[in-house]
Amino acid sequence: MERIRIVGGAPLNGTIPISGAKNATLPLMIASLLTDETLVLENVPHLADVALLKRILGNHGVDCMIQGKRAGQNGATAETIELSAGEIVDTFAPYELVSKMRASFWVIGPLLARMGEARVSLPGGCAIGTRPVDLFIMALRELGAEIDIDGGYVVARAPKGLRGGRIVFPKVTVGATHVAMMAAVLARGETVIENAAREPEVVDLADCLIKMGARISGAGTATIRVTGVDRLTGARHAVMPDRIETGTYAFAVAMAGGDVLLEGASSATLERPLELLAEVGAEVTTTNEGIRVRRNGSGLHAVDVSTEPFPGFPTDLQAQLMALVCHAKGSSHIRETIFENRFMHVQELARLGADIHLDGQMATVNGVARLKGAEVMATDLRASMSLVIAGLAAEGETIVNRVYHLDRGFERIEQKLGDCGATVERLAG
Ligand code: UD1
């Protein structure tokens, strides 16, 4: 198994290009199931999760072609992909595939909308909490689907097609909002989704669906209205920049010190994290080219924060923020409100000398003056990145094991950080 070796202590200086957002790419790819025409997606990041979803969609009959690379691009950078689901050959999504990537459960929405049936495995356990699917089922039932759970599978049917309905989510969920929208676009009549997720990735999906001929308004607010149409067409859409990758590298610069341009990043999707970064002690400026983050010598300050649905502080940056404040002066308090078991990085950060106390969903981080390199284990995607951030400021060598977690969601980290002066290398297993 591959590992990442980091030698801490060097500041980061230079430019880091920001990739297309993983969490937008996945639902956008799944939206290709809604039409028999070709959906062209630009700025698709080169990630293990994207490769896996190509395979999963292939099983349903989606043909995926990669367009010619631009000069200077190699196999590890953004690509333009063409997805064509001329014919859906299978509405069955087996456990072996869905259990590898939770987001692949979302195919249930478009399959049901286009084919009137879907049999999709329950996603199964996940390292960051129970992550149930009850709200997906509730939403699809509101649109007229008949749903049974049978042998670990969600069996959904709408023989006469879906019809519009009123979906009121008791809790904000990104995944179920994506699915409700994708199902409603081909339903008869109007659907209203209340307490919808306002995440920028929901807006990106809605923008793409609108280009495909869908009638959607209100994406980005808590009430989304969808008027069903008979069919969708092909379209061309560029995936939004990854706000989680942006925030992660912004925190890395604050941790290591230095001056870095996060090229192509959008500050509009990151207001709360950037505000916090300034509170912690980094200088943040937005330019035409992206976001510039600087910290030169000044110490870091403690902060108090809770994760919240957008526009609050994202749970997907919680672990990275925790790494940063391990080095701050004073005590920080970080409350996780979205997932109930998303603190597995705490014990690994402790191996580097961090002083963190957990009490239920609240972590108290007492800043320490010095972190020391050690061997640590990546436990999930975002947690892995917190270990890299801590390693950048730790004395000596940090080895991060189980790097496959990182490769699911971060493109070329050793190159992006290495180009800015960090010693980060990949070691063969
Ligand atoms: C998505 C993101 C993930 C991010 C999360 C929160 C992708 C691929 N994943 O995950 O990176 O951390 O949003 O921003 O985009 N819930 C239920 N019942 C349901 C569905 C969800 O109770 O049927 C709960 C979940 O357990 C969780 C909360 O709702 O507590 C939010 O879940 P959701 O926003 O759906 O997260 P994901 O789509 O899994």
Boltz pocket constraint, residues with backbone or C-beta under 6 A from the ligand:
constraints:
  - pocket:
      binder: B
      contacts: [[A, 22], [A, 23], [A, 24], [A, 26], [A, 102], [A, 103], [A, 129], [A, 130], [A, 131], [A, 132], [A, 133], [A, 134], [A, 135], [A, 136], [A, 137], [A, 171], [A, 172], [A, 173], [A, 174], [A, 175], [A, 176], [A, 314], [A, 315], [A, 316], [A, 337], [A, 338], [A, 339], [A, 340]]
      max_distance: 6.0
